[in-house]
């Protein structure tokens, strides 16, 4: 990710995608990341995310109750400069039946 440029990878929604997050990130060279997650993320999904990121350097992690521009500005200011990407995981995964089936473990 360069100055003033944002790279957005292809979205993958398959049954094993959540467990392969670390592999997908490493493939594009994003081995130091910041993890922003919903405070309402179910424990089982959070455990799978952390396991998938075991080989990735998660330099910064935060749980957000409510997304807002103020929260985004605060997070951007707090991000370590060595991070290559920001991974955001929301509680929607746990509450949307269609998406939950894709990520069921």
N, C-alpha and C positions, 0 to 999 in steps of 0.2 A: 504494500500500500504506500503510494508516494504522497508527497505534499499536494493537497488539493485534489486528490484522486481517491475514489472509493471503488474497490473491486468487490463484486457480489458474485459468489459462486452459484452454480446451478443447485436448485433445491432438490433434495432427494427425499422422498417419502416412501420408504419400503420397510418391511418388518424389521430388518436388521440395521437400518440407518442410524438409529440412536446409539447402538453399541459400537458403531464404526466411526463415530465423530472424530476421534483422535487420528485415525487412519486418513480420513478425508482432509483434515487440517494439515497433517504432516506432508501429504502429497503435494500440496501447494506451498509448502515451506512456512506455514504458520504454526511454529512450534512454541511460541511465547504469546499467550493470549490473556485477555481479560474476560471473565465470565460474569455476565449480568443475568440474574435469574429472578423470576417472580417469587415473592415471599410465600405465595400459595402453592408452589410446586410440590406435588405429592412426594413424600419421602422415597418411595420406590423409584420414581423417575429420577430424582436427584442422585440416588445411589448409582443408577445406571450411567448417568452423565459423568459422575466422578470416576467411575471405573473405566469408562471409555476414554477419559482424558488422562489416564494414569501416566502415559508417556509424554504428555504435553506439559510444558511449564505454565501453570495458571498463576500469573503474577499478581492478579487482583481479582477478588470475587466479592460480589455484593448482592444482597437480596433487596428488591424494591417492592414496596407495598402498592404504590400507584404510579404508573408512568406519567410523566409530565415534562414540560420543557425545562422547568427548574431542576428536576431530578437529572435530566439529560445533561444540562450545563454543569451541574455538580460532579457528575460522573466523568465527563470529559476532562474536567480540571484535575481529577484524581487519578486518571489512568497513567500508569508508568510508561515512560517514553520508549521502553524496550519492547512493548507489546506490538505484535504484528497484526493482530486482529481482535475484534470484540465478538464474542459468542453470546447471544441472548436467547434464553430459554424461558418461555412463559407458561403460566398455569393453564392456559388454554389447552395445552396438550393433555392435561389431566381431566378436563371437564368436557371436551368435545368428543362424543362417542366415536365419530368417524376417524378422527386422528388417534384417539386412544387405542383403537384396534390396530393401527399401524405400528404403534410403539409398545404394545402389550408384551410383557416378557415372560 
